[in-house]
Amino acid sequence: MKQKKAKGIESLRRRYGYSFVAHWIIGLITFFFIPLIFSIWYSFSDVSLGDTGFILDFIGFENYKVALMEDPEYLNMVRDSVGSMFYSLPMIVSLSLILAVLLNQKYYGRTIMRIIFFLPVIIESSVIVRLLSDPSINAPIFNFSTEGQGFVNYDLIFANLNLPPQITEFLTFFLSNTVALTWGCGVQIILFLAGLQGIPDSLYEVSKIEGANKWDEFWRITVPMLRHVLLLVIIYTMISQFTNSNNTVVSNALSLMKDMQYDMAAAMLWFYFVIVLAVIGLVLVLYNRYCLKKWD
């Protein structure tokens, strides 16, 4: 009797659980899986608009051939999107970690500073961003040419420093995207803050007794203890950057959709998705091999 009663209670709890997630499952199927299947179908079809709706004629890989072999700009856009990731990813991750470490310190006004750095995440998804379209607002802070719109010109500074071209190019990219990088660090900072607060203070106390400095504590305690959070931040940042509306591939696909070219847009995005998936998989393999195994 007790076993039957226990099974009855478990069955009741299971039904309660299903009832709570039922609306989420319905929404996932309706607004994610069904459009996903249709997008795959569109990429292999010639889509036209008829009297009763869309007319789909299966044409195989013709859309992919047009995108890869006939479109002169598509592969360049994919290359630029993947290439910019190798610049922006380490910058965003390192900047987020540094800001999280600073915001985790004990000082007056710490809560206000945390709110300030998280505000871009809230503002970015609101109507306010659409209002910030004035050229004076969107102008870059740093300007590297006499015809640019930036407030500070660093041409003469870099010329007098006599730096190698590779370092000059890296600094140019970093400084010209400082605001954009800081704008996209809100979620990453929160994730790092949660990880930092989970590190026991006893580890730092022991390191001080052993004579370790702040640099040793950062690389031997802070970073290894954040290894799983760091992996989460890397994946989140890559997905966010690859799917950003400012991305050239994504923006070009959106333009094609506005012109009712759903078939070409679907083909371009699905090929781009395969490339993105391969890049993320490569990063995960390298991170697991050279970081996680070492820190574990």
C-alpha positions in Angstrom: 0.0 0.0 0.0 2.8 2.4 0.8 4.5 1.6 -2.5 1.3 2.3 -4.4 0.8 5.5 -2.5 4.4 6.6 -3.2 3.9 5.9 -6.9 0.7 7.8 -6.9 2.4 10.8 -5.4 5.3 10.6 -7.8 2.8 10.3 -10.8 0.9 13.4 -9.5 4.1 15.4 -9.1 5.1 14.3 -12.6 1.8 15.5 -14.1 2.3 18.8 -12.2 5.7 19.2 -13.8 4.4 18.5 -17.3 1.6 21.0 -16.8 4.1 23.7 -15.8 6.4 23.1 -18.9 3.6 22.3 -21.3 3.3 26.0 -22.6 7.1 26.1 -23.1 7.1 22.9 -25.1 4.2 24.1 -27.2 6.0 27.4 -27.9 9.2 25.6 -28.7 7.6 23.4 -31.2 5.4 26.1 -32.7 7.9 29.0 -32.9 11.2 27.1 -33.2 11.1 23.6 -34.6 8.4 24.2 -37.2 10.1 27.4 -38.6 13.5 25.5 -38.5 12.1 22.7 -40.6 10.6 25.2 -43.0 13.9 27.1 -43.3 15.7 23.9 -44.3 12.9 23.2 -46.9 13.2 26.7 -48.3 17.0 26.3 -48.8 16.4 23.4 -51.2 13.5 25.0 -53.0 12.5 27.8 -55.3 10.2 29.9 -53.2 7.6 32.1 -55.0 4.5 33.9 -53.8 1.2 32.6 -55.1 -2.5 33.4 -54.6 -2.8 31.0 -51.8 0.6 31.5 -50.2 4.1 30.4 -50.9 4.8 27.9 -53.7 7.8 25.6 -53.1 9.5 23.9 -56.0 12.3 21.5 -55.0 15.6 22.4 -56.8 18.2 20.5 -54.7 21.4 22.3 -54.0 20.9 25.0 -56.6 20.6 27.8 -54.0 23.8 26.7 -52.4 25.6 26.7 -55.8 24.4 30.2 -56.5 25.5 31.5 -53.1 29.0 29.8 -53.2 29.9 30.0 -56.9 27.9 32.9 -58.4 27.6 35.4 -55.5 30.9 37.3 -55.4 30.4 38.7 -51.9 29.0 35.9 -49.9 32.2 33.9 -49.2 34.0 37.2 -48.4 31.3 38.0 -45.8 31.6 34.6 -44.2 35.3 35.0 -44.1 35.1 38.4 -42.5 32.5 37.2 -40.0 34.7 34.3 -38.9 37.8 36.3 -39.0 36.5 39.1 -36.8 35.5 36.5 -34.2 39.2 35.7 -33.6 39.7 39.4 -32.8 36.6 40.1 -30.8 36.3 36.9 -28.8 39.6 37.2 -26.8 39.0 41.0 -26.4 35.4 40.6 -25.0 36.3 37.7 -22.7 39.4 39.3 -21.3 37.7 42.7 -20.9 34.7 41.0 -19.2 37.0 39.1 -16.8 39.0 42.2 -15.9 35.9 44.3 -15.3 34.3 41.4 -13.2 37.4 41.2 -11.0 37.3 45.0 -10.5 33.6 44.9 -9.7 34.1 42.1 -7.3 36.3 44.1 -5.0 35.0 45.7 -1.9 34.5 49.5 -2.2 31.8 52.1 -1.9 29.5 52.3 -4.9 30.1 48.8 -6.1 26.4 48.0 -6.6 26.0 51.2 -8.7 29.0 50.3 -10.9 27.6 46.8 -11.5 24.3 48.3 -12.6 26.1 50.7 -15.0 27.9 47.9 -16.7 24.8 45.8 -17.0 22.6 48.6 -18.3 23.6 48.0 -22.0 22.1 44.5 -21.9 18.7 46.0 -20.9 18.9 49.1 -23.2 20.1 47.0 -26.2 16.8 45.1 -26.3 14.6 48.2 -25.9 13.4 50.9 -28.3 16.0 53.3 -27.0 18.6 51.7 -29.2 16.6 52.7 -32.3 16.6 56.3 -31.1 20.4 56.4 -30.8 20.9 56.7 -34.6 22.3 60.2 -34.8 25.7 60.3 -36.5 27.2 62.3 -33.6 26.2 59.5 -31.2 27.3 56.6 -33.4 30.6 58.3 -34.3 33.6 56.3 -33.1 35.6 57.7 -30.1 38.9 57.1 -31.9 39.7 58.3 -35.4 42.5 57.0 -37.5 42.2 59.1 -40.6 41.8 62.8 -41.2 38.4 62.3 -42.9 36.9 60.1 -40.1 34.3 61.2 -37.6 36.0 60.2 -34.4 36.8 62.5 -31.6 40.5 61.5 -31.1 43.0 61.0 -34.0 45.7 58.5 -33.3 47.5 58.5 -36.6 50.3 60.7 -35.4 50.7 58.8 -32.2 51.1 55.4 -34.0 53.4 57.0 -36.5 55.8 58.3 -33.8 55.8 55.0 -31.9 57.2 53.1 -34.9 55.2 49.9 -34.0 55.1 46.9 -36.3 52.2 46.8 -38.7 50.6 43.8 -37.0 50.5 45.5 -33.6 49.3 48.8 -35.1 46.4 46.9 -36.8 45.5 45.2 -33.6 45.5 48.4 -31.6 43.5 50.1 -34.3 40.8 47.5 -34.2 40.7 47.4 -30.4 40.5 51.2 -30.0 38.0 51.7 -32.7 35.7 49.1 -31.2 36.2 50.0 -27.5 32.6 51.2 -27.0 31.1 48.3 -28.9 33.1 45.8 -27.0 32.2 47.3 -23.6 28.6 47.5 -24.7 28.6 43.7 -25.3 30.2 42.6 -22.0 27.2 42.9 -19.7 26.1 39.3 -19.5 29.7 38.0 -19.5 30.5 40.3 -16.5 27.5 38.9 -14.6 28.6 35.3 -15.3 32.1 36.0 -14.2 30.9 37.8 -11.1 28.8 34.7 -10.1 31.9 32.5 -10.6 34.2 34.8 -8.6 31.8 34.8 -5.7 31.9 31.0 -5.6 35.7 30.9 -5.1 36.5 30.2 -1.4 38.5 33.0 0.3 40.6 30.4 2.0 42.4 29.7 -1.2 43.6 33.3 -1.4 44.5 33.3 2.3 46.7 30.2 1.8 48.3 31.7 -1.3 49.3 34.8 0.7 50.8 32.7 3.4 52.8 30.9 0.7 54.1 34.2 -0.6 52.1 34.4 -3.8 51.5 37.8 -5.4 48.3 39.0 -7.1 49.6 37.9 -10.5 50.1 34.3 -9.3 46.7 34.3 -7.5 45.0 35.4 -10.7 46.6 32.7 -13.0 46.8 29.9 -10.5 43.6 30.4 -8.5 41.1 32.7 -10.2 41.3 31.5 -13.8 41.4 27.8 -13.0 38.5 28.1 -10.7 36.6 29.9 -13.4 37.3 27.3 -16.0 33.7 26.1 -16.5 32.3 29.7 -16.3 34.9 30.7 -18.8 33.8 28.0 -21.2 30.2 29.2 -20.8 31.2 32.8 -21.5 33.2 31.7 -24.6 30.2 29.8 -26.1 27.8 32.6 -25.3 30.1 35.3 -26.8 30.6 33.3 -30.0 26.9 32.7 -30.5 26.1 36.3 -29.7 28.7 37.7 -32.2 27.9 35.2 -34.9 24.1 36.0 -34.8 24.4 39.7 -34.2 22.2 41.8 -36.5 25.3 43.9 -37.3 27.0 40.7 -38.7 27.5 41.1 -42.5 26.1 37.6 -43.3 23.0 38.0 -41.0 22.3 41.6 -42.2 22.6 40.5 -45.9 20.2 37.6 -45.2 17.7 40.0 -43.6 17.9 42.2 -46.7 17.2 39.2 -48.9 14.2 38.4 -46.8 12.8 41.9 -47.2 13.1 41.4 -50.9 11.1 38.1 -50.6 14.1 36.0 -51.5 13.6 33.5 -48.7 15.2 30.6 -50.6 18.6 32.3 -51.0 18.5 33.7 -47.5 17.8 30.3 -46.0 20.6 28.7 -48.1 23.1 31.3 -47.1 22.2 31.1 -43.4 22.3 27.3 -43.3 25.8 27.2 -44.9 26.9 29.9 -42.5 25.4 27.8 -39.6 27.5 24.8 -40.6 30.7 27.0 -40.6 29.8 28.5 -37.3 29.1 25.1 -35.8 32.5 23.9 -37.0 34.3 27.0 -35.6 32.6 26.5 -32.2 33.4 22.8 -32.2 37.1 23.6 -32.9 37.3 26.2 -30.1 35.7 23.7 -27.7 38.2 21.0 -28.6 41.1 23.3 -28.2 39.8 24.6 -24.9 39.2 21.2 -23.6 42.6 19.9 -24.6 44.8 22.8 -23.6 42.9 24.5 -20.8 40.4 22.2 -19.0 42.7 19.2 -18.8 45.6 21.4 -17.5 43.5 23.2 -14.9 41.7 20.0 -13.7 
